[in-house]
Amino acid sequence: MLTLYSSYRPLSMIGAILALSVLLPFGSVRSAEPSTQTPTERKEAASLADAVLRALQQNLDISVSRQTKESRLTDIVFEQAKFDPLLSVNGQYNRSVSPLNRPILGFGGNTVGPVGGDPAAFDQNSTQVTVDMTQNLLTGANYDLNFSPARTFVAGDPQFLFNPGYQSGLVLTLTQPLLRNFGKDINRTFIQIAQNNAKVEEHVFLDRVLTVIATVEQTFWELVFSNENLNVAKAALKAAEELLATNRAKAKAGVMAIVDVLQAEAAVASRVEQVLVAEKAVRDQEDQFRRLLNPSEEDLRQDLRLVPTDELVKTLEPISLQEAIDVAMERRPEILQANRNIETSDLNVKFAKNQLLPNLSFQGTSGLAGLGKDWGDTLQRNFSGDFYNYGAGLVLSFPIGNRSAVSQYNKRLLETRNAQVSLQSVRQQVIVSVREAVRRVQTDFKRIETTRSARIMAEKQLQAERERLNVGLSTTRFVLDFQRDLATAQGNEVRATADYNKSLSNLARQKATTLERYHLELQ
């Protein structure tokens, strides 16, 4: 808002005016509209929609939030990977030459050597490959499938059926919890928590996006206001210059005193100062706006004049308070985030409650075995089903007191209550912020109407005072005062209009409907 001050005192100013008339020859004070543009400056049109897109693509806060959101997706994969099968392969070769003190099955006959002589040597070498696959299932079960073919050779003249002998074994072991950690829902808990955390991070990302867009909008409309305010200051300067030119002509013709000319010259100097201040405000706002778009350091060093292409909205948009609150309740990221936190808390409570149960598990095992003169013979015998084993049983364990599980369960209950209270607090805060945003829009629009009426009255008063001055019924001082009042009224109207546009932006932010205004959606 442009504010011009004029506080002339007729008696106290006479001395200063006369002194100024002695130091400056008549007509030596010349006004010129200040210009801060340098030859190296370039202009660039700036629309709000383009600025929003650039900010979303290049803003540093958006980049950090986007990377954080993507990192949450890796947590989901990490939890899902706990149910991936694990395959391991182990190959070994062993040779053993052992002394024998007595016969063993298949080697040594009745004796192993003469009495008092050297012990016989048992020379055996074996080659074995073990292929093992284990996996945790969503039911809580765990299986282990093991296949281990081997070749064994004993040097000498053993009495074995096959030498070398080829043998293999296929064993499946299954463990299924029946109480604690039983069921898909329990075992998917941490996957669902990771998914909820990813959703929470999406809501945080959305909140950051809405904040960035709102900041761009607020800064853009402030830049528009600064430019409009500069135009008001220039118009006030032009009016003062026109009055100075008229007074000089009248003074030269001898129909006006030199004091009126000096008053007009002082007003022109004051208006020049106002223009300089307004131009600085424009440049400062341009830098702030460019900073939001995250340009390179080289671009930021350059002198660039931004020319806003969007005009201030001056029409009242229909607003329903209850509808605005309902929309905010459905779409505000804070509420969505709080709801997700409650879901996570409920999952933690459910899991902690399950951990209070005893650990009762079913364990079963079954296997096939084979022995032959070569690999083909061994595998055929292995899968023929002639040689097999199986077994089953139950295992029960329960810590006395189970204090660890009880304490975790109580902790999760407290976290759930806190999450519910947080949701209630957020909902209340959203209602209050939406109500305040709606009132601000309505108030700022009324300010536009009021300041417009004040500006129209100021124009009429200035015009009437100019006519009185032309017929000699008024003085330069009064005309300058009305010029100041008009500039103030114009600045107030521009300020109110800019505030109204900023209020509309704030209301969209409070309802979380900012993206729809630019036809954008997050993917």
C-alpha positions in Angstrom: 0.0 0.0 0.0 1.3 3.3 -1.0 1.2 6.0 1.8 2.1 9.5 1.1 2.5 12.0 3.9 2.1 15.8 3.7 2.3 17.8 7.0 2.9 21.4 5.9 2.7 24.0 8.5 2.2 27.5 6.9 4.2 29.5 9.5 7.0 27.0 10.1 7.4 26.2 6.4 7.7 29.8 5.2 11.4 30.1 6.3 12.4 26.8 4.6 10.5 27.7 1.4 12.1 31.1 1.2 15.6 29.6 1.8 15.0 27.0 -0.9 13.9 29.8 -3.3 17.2 31.6 -2.7 19.4 28.5 -3.2 17.5 27.2 -6.3 16.8 29.4 -9.3 13.2 29.5 -10.3 12.3 26.4 -12.3 15.6 24.6 -11.5 13.9 21.6 -9.8 13.0 19.0 -12.4 11.4 15.7 -11.7 12.1 12.6 -13.6 10.7 9.2 -13.2 13.4 7.0 -11.7 14.5 4.0 -13.7 16.4 1.1 -12.3 16.6 -1.0 -15.5 20.1 -1.6 -16.7 21.2 -2.6 -20.2 21.9 -6.1 -19.1 18.4 -6.7 -17.8 15.9 -8.8 -19.6 12.2 -9.3 -19.1 10.3 -12.5 -18.9 6.6 -13.1 -18.7 5.5 -15.0 -15.6 2.2 -16.8 -15.3 1.0 -18.4 -12.1 0.3 -21.8 -13.7 3.8 -22.0 -15.3 5.4 -20.9 -12.0 3.5 -23.7 -10.1 4.7 -26.4 -12.5 8.3 -25.2 -12.4 8.2 -25.1 -8.6 6.8 -28.6 -8.4 9.6 -29.8 -10.8 12.5 -28.0 -9.3 11.7 -27.0 -5.7 14.3 -28.5 -3.3 11.7 -29.3 -0.6 9.7 -31.2 -3.1 12.7 -33.2 -4.3 13.6 -34.1 -0.7 10.0 -35.1 0.1 9.7 -37.1 -3.1 12.9 -39.1 -2.3 11.7 -39.7 1.2 8.4 -41.0 -0.2 10.2 -43.4 -2.5 12.4 -44.7 0.3 9.2 -45.8 2.1 8.4 -48.0 -0.8 11.6 -50.0 -0.3 10.4 -50.8 3.3 7.4 -52.6 1.8 9.7 -54.7 -0.4 11.9 -55.4 2.6 9.0 -56.8 4.6 7.7 -58.8 1.7 11.2 -60.2 1.1 11.0 -62.0 4.5 8.7 -64.5 2.8 11.0 -65.1 -0.2 12.4 -68.6 -0.5 16.1 -69.1 0.4 18.1 -71.5 -1.8 21.5 -72.7 -0.6 24.0 -75.1 -2.3 26.9 -76.7 -0.5 29.5 -78.9 -2.1 32.1 -80.8 -0.1 34.9 -83.3 -0.7 36.3 -85.3 2.3 39.0 -88.0 2.6 39.7 -89.8 5.8 42.4 -92.5 6.5 41.7 -93.9 9.9 43.4 -96.8 11.8 41.2 -99.7 12.7 41.3 -101.6 16.0 38.4 -103.9 15.1 36.4 -104.8 12.1 33.6 -102.6 10.9 30.6 -103.4 8.8 31.7 -104.3 5.3 35.5 -104.0 5.9 38.1 -106.0 7.8 36.6 -109.5 7.9 37.0 -111.2 11.3 40.3 -109.4 12.1 41.9 -106.2 11.0 45.5 -107.4 11.2 47.9 -109.8 12.8 48.2 -109.7 16.6 50.9 -107.3 17.6 51.2 -106.0 14.1 50.3 -102.6 12.6 46.7 -101.5 12.5 44.8 -101.7 9.2 44.0 -98.4 7.5 40.5 -97.5 6.6 40.8 -95.1 3.6 37.5 -93.4 2.7 36.8 -90.5 0.4 33.4 -88.9 -0.1 31.9 -86.2 -2.4 28.6 -84.6 -1.3 26.4 -81.9 -2.6 23.6 -80.4 -0.4 20.8 -78.4 -2.0 18.6 -76.8 0.6 15.5 -74.5 0.3 13.7 -72.8 3.1 10.8 -70.3 3.2 8.6 -68.6 5.6 4.9 -68.8 4.6 2.2 -66.2 5.3 0.4 -68.8 7.5 3.3 -68.6 9.9 4.7 -71.9 8.7 8.3 -72.6 7.8 9.5 -75.4 5.6 12.9 -76.9 4.8 13.4 -79.0 1.7 16.8 -80.7 1.6 18.3 -82.9 -1.1 21.8 -84.3 -0.5 23.3 -86.7 -3.1 26.7 -88.2 -2.1 29.4 -90.6 -3.5 31.5 -92.7 -1.1 34.5 -94.8 -2.0 36.6 -97.0 0.3 40.0 -98.1 -0.7 41.1 -101.8 -0.3 38.9 -104.9 -0.5 35.8 -103.9 1.4 32.8 -106.1 1.5 30.3 -103.4 0.6 27.4 -103.9 -1.8 28.4 -100.9 -3.9 31.9 -99.5 -3.9 31.9 -96.7 -4.9 28.4 -96.2 -3.5 26.0 -93.5 -4.6 23.3 -92.4 -2.1 20.8 -89.6 -1.9 18.2 -88.3 0.5 15.2 -86.0 0.1 13.8 -84.6 3.4 11.0 -82.2 3.9 10.5 -80.5 7.4 7.5 -78.4 8.2 6.8 -76.3 11.3 3.4 -74.6 11.7 2.5 -72.4 14.7 -1.0 -73.1 15.9 -1.5 -70.2 18.4 1.2 -67.5 18.4 2.1 -66.2 14.9 -0.7 -68.2 13.3 -2.6 -66.9 10.3 -2.1 -64.6 7.3 -3.4 -61.5 9.1 -0.8 -61.7 11.8 2.1 -62.5 9.5 1.2 -59.7 7.1 1.2 -57.2 10.0 4.6 -55.6 9.2 3.9 -55.6 5.5 0.7 -53.6 6.1 2.5 -51.3 8.5 5.1 -50.6 5.8 2.3 -50.0 3.3 0.6 -47.6 5.8 3.9 -45.8 6.4 4.3 -45.4 2.6 0.7 -44.0 2.5 1.6 -41.6 5.4 4.6 -40.5 3.4 2.4 -39.9 0.4 0.2 -37.7 2.5 3.3 -35.9 3.8 4.4 -35.4 0.3 1.0 -34.1 -0.7 1.0 -31.7 2.2 4.4 -30.4 1.0 3.2 -30.0 -2.5 0.2 -28.0 -1.4 2.4 -25.9 0.8 4.8 -25.2 -2.0 2.0 -24.3 -4.4 0.4 -22.0 -1.8 3.7 -20.3 -1.2 4.1 -19.7 -4.9 0.6 -18.3 -5.2 1.1 -16.0 -2.2 4.4 -14.7 -3.5 3.0 -14.3 -7.0 0.1 -12.2 -5.8 2.4 -10.2 -3.7 4.5 -9.6 -6.8 1.4 -8.5 -8.7 0.5 -6.1 -5.8 4.0 -4.7 -5.8 3.7 -3.9 -9.5 0.3 -2.4 -9.1 1.5 -0.4 -6.1 4.4 0.9 -8.3 1.9 2.0 -10.9 0.0 3.9 -8.2 3.2 5.6 -7.1 4.0 6.5 -10.7 0.5 7.9 -11.2 0.8 10.0 -8.0 4.2 11.3 -9.3 2.7 12.2 -12.7 -0.1 14.0 -11.0 2.3 16.0 -8.9 4.4 16.8 -12.0 1.4 18.0 -13.9 0.5 20.3 -10.9 4.0 21.6 -10.8 4.0 22.4 -14.5 0.7 24.2 -14.1 1.9 26.2 -11.1 5.1 27.2 -12.9 3.1 28.5 -15.8 0.9 30.5 -13.5 3.8 31.8 -11.5 5.5 32.9 -14.7 2.3 34.6 -15.7 2.3 36.4 -12.3 -1.0 34.9 -11.2 0.5 32.5 -8.6 3.0 32.9 -5.7 6.4 31.2 -5.7 5.4 29.4 -2.5 2.8 27.3 -4.5 5.6 26.3 -6.9 7.9 25.3 -4.1 5.2 23.3 -2.5 4.6 21.4 -5.8 8.3 20.8 -6.2 8.6 19.4 -2.7 5.6 17.1 -3.4 7.3 15.9 -6.6 10.5 15.1 -4.7 8.4 13.1 -2.1 6.6 11.2 -4.9 10.0 10.3 -6.5 11.0 8.8 -3.2 7.8 6.8 -3.1 8.5 5.5 -6.6 12.0 4.5 -5.6 10.7 2.6 -2.6 8.0 0.9 -4.6 10.5 -0.1 -7.3 12.8 -1.7 -4.6 9.8 -3.6 -3.3 9.1 -5.0 -6.8 12.7 -6.1 -7.2 12.8 -7.7 -3.8 9.6 -9.6 -4.5 10.9 -10.7 -7.9 13.9 -12.2 -6.1 11.7 -14.0 -3.6 9.6 -15.4 -6.4 12.5 -16.6 -8.4 14.0 -18.3 -5.4 10.9 -20.5 -5.1 11.5 -21.8 -8.6 15.0 -23.0 -7.6 17.0 -21.5 -10.5 20.7 -22.2 -10.9 23.1 -19.9 -9.1 24.2 -18.5 -12.5 20.6 -17.7 -13.4 20.0 -16.1 -10.0 22.9 -13.8 -10.5 21.4 -12.4 -13.7 19.2 -9.3 -13.7 15.7 -10.6 -14.8 12.5 -8.5 -14.7 9.4 -10.6 -14.2 6.2 -9.4 -15.8 3.2 -11.1 -14.2 0.6 -12.1 -16.8 -2.2 -13.0 -14.4 -4.6 -10.3 -13.2 -6.1 -10.0 -9.8 -9.5 -11.7 -9.3 -12.1 -9.2 -8.2 -15.3 -11.3 -8.3 -16.7 -13.2 -5.3 -16.7 -16.9 -5.6 -19.7 -18.7 -3.9 -18.6 -20.3 -0.7 -20.4 -22.8 1.6 -18.8 -23.0 5.0 -20.2 -26.5 5.8 -19.3 -27.8 2.3 -15.8 -26.4 2.7 -15.4 -28.1 6.0 -16.7 -31.4 4.6 -14.2 -31.3 1.7 -11.4 -30.5 4.0 -12.3 -33.4 6.3 -12.1 -35.8 3.3 -9.0 -34.4 1.7 -6.7 -32.7 4.2 -3.4 -34.7 4.3 -3.1 -34.2 8.0 -6.4 -36.0 8.6 -5.6 -38.8 6.1 -2.2 -39.2 7.8 -3.8 -39.4 11.3 -6.2 -42.0 10.0 -3.3 -44.1 8.7 -1.6 -43.8 12.0 -4.6 -45.2 13.8 -4.7 -48.1 11.4 -1.0 -48.8 12.1 -1.7 -48.6 15.8 -4.6 -51.1 15.5 -2.3 -53.5 13.6 0.3 -53.2 16.3 -2.3 -53.9 19.0 -3.5 -56.9 17.2 0.0 -58.3 16.7 0.9 -57.6 20.4 -2.2 -59.4 21.5 -1.3 -62.4 19.5 2.1 -62.5 21.2 0.4 -63.1 24.5 -0.6 -66.6 23.4 1.5 -69.7 24.1 3.8 -70.9 21.4 2.2 -74.2 20.2 3.7 -75.5 17.0 3.1 -78.6 14.8 6.3 -80.2 13.5 6.4 -82.8 10.8 9.1 -84.4 8.7 9.2 -86.9 5.9 11.9 -88.2 3.7 13.0 -90.5 0.9 16.4 -92.3 0.6 18.2 -94.2 -2.2 21.4 -96.2 -2.7 22.8 -97.5 -5.9 25.8 -98.2 -8.1 25.6 -94.9 -10.0 23.7 -91.7 -10.0 20.9 -92.9 -12.2 20.4 -96.0 -10.1 20.5 -94.0 -6.9 17.9 -91.4 -8.1 15.6 -94.2 -9.3 15.7 -95.9 -6.0 15.4 -92.6 -4.1 12.1 -91.7 -5.7 10.7 -95.2 -5.9 9.4 -94.9 -2.3 10.9 -98.1 -1.1 13.0 -96.3 1.5 11.3 -93.6 3.5 10.8 -92.0 6.9 8.2 -89.7 8.5 7.3 -88.3 11.8 5.1 -85.6 13.5 4.8 -83.9 16.9 3.7 -80.9 18.9 5.9 -78.4 20.7 4.5 -76.2 23.4 6.5 -73.3 25.1 5.3 -70.4 27.2 7.4 -68.0 29.2 6.4 -67.8 32.9 4.8 -64.4 33.5 5.2 -63.4 29.8 6.0 -59.9 31.0 7.7 -58.8 27.8 4.6 -59.5 25.7 2.3 -57.9 28.3 4.4 -54.7 28.4 4.4 -54.5 24.6 0.6 -55.0 24.5 0.0 -52.2 27.0 2.4 -49.9 25.1 0.5 -50.5 21.9 -2.8 -49.7 23.6 -1.4 -46.4 24.8 -0.2 -45.6 21.3 -3.6 -46.3 19.9 -5.3 -43.9 22.3 -2.7 -41.3 21.5 -3.4 -41.7 17.8 -7.1 -41.3 18.3 -6.6 -38.2 20.4 -4.3 -36.8 17.7 -6.9 -37.4 15.0 -9.5 -35.6 17.1 -7.1 -32.7 17.6 -6.3 -32.5 13.9 -10.0 -32.5 12.9 -10.7 -29.7 15.3 -7.8 -27.7 14.0 -8.9 -28.2 10.4 -12.4 -27.0 11.2 -11.1 -23.8 12.9 -8.6 -23.1 10.0 -11.3 -23.6 7.3 -13.7 -21.3 9.2 -11.0 -18.7 9.5 -10.1 -19.0 5.8 -13.7 -18.6 4.7 -14.1 -15.5 6.9 -10.9 -14.1 5.5 -12.2 -14.5 1.9 -15.5 -12.8 2.8 -13.8 -10.0 4.7 -11.2 -9.3 2.0 -13.9 -9.1 -0.7 -15.9 -6.6 1.4 -12.6 -4.7 1.8 -12.4 -4.5 -2.0 -15.9 -2.9 -2.2 -15.1 -0.5 0.6 -11.8 0.6 -0.7 -13.2 0.9 -4.2 -15.9 3.3 -2.8 -13.2 5.2 -0.9 -11.1 5.5 -4.1 -14.0 6.8 -6.1 -14.8 9.4 -3.5 -11.1 10.4 -3.4 -11.1 10.9 -7.2 -14.2 13.1 -7.0 -12.8 15.2 -4.1 -9.5 15.7 -6.0 -11.4 16.7 -9.2 -13.5 19.2 -7.2 -10.5 20.6 -5.5 -8.7 21.0 -8.9 -11.6 23.0 -10.2 -11.6 25.2 -7.1 -7.9 25.8 -7.6 -8.4 26.8 -11.2 -10.9 29.5 -10.1 -8.7 30.6 -7.2 -10.9 29.2 -4.4 -8.3 26.7 -3.2 -4.5 26.3 -2.7 -1.8 24.0 -4.0 -1.5 22.5 -0.5 -5.1 21.3 -0.5 -4.8 19.8 -4.0 -1.6 18.0 -2.9 -3.4 16.6 0.2 -6.2 15.3 -2.0 -3.7 13.8 -4.4 -2.1 12.0 -1.4 -5.5 10.8 -0.3 -6.2 9.4 -3.7 -2.9 7.6 -3.9 -3.6 6.1 -0.5 -7.1 5.0 -1.5 -5.7 3.5 -4.7 -3.1 1.6 -2.7 -5.6 0.4 -0.2 -7.8 -0.9 -3.1 -4.9 -2.8 -4.7 -3.9 -4.1 -1.3 -7.4 -5.4 -0.6 -7.6 -7.0 -4.0 -4.3 -8.7 -3.6 -5.3 -9.9 -0.1 -8.5 -11.3 -1.5 -6.6 -13.4 -4.1 -4.2 -14.6 -1.4 -7.2 -15.5 0.7 -8.7 -17.6 -2.1 -5.3 -19.4 -2.4 -5.3 -19.9 1.4 -8.9 -21.3 1.3 -7.9 -23.8 -1.4 -4.9 -24.8 0.7 -7.1 -25.3 3.7 -9.5 -27.5 1.7 -6.6 -29.3 0.0 -8.2 -28.6 -3.4 -5.2 -26.7 -4.8 -4.2 -29.3 -7.3 -7.7 -29.3 -8.9 -7.2 -25.6 -9.7 -4.3 -26.5 -12.0 -5.7 -29.9 -13.2 -2.8 -31.7 -11.5 -2.8 -35.1 -9.8 -0.1 -37.0 -7.9 1.1 -40.3 -9.2 
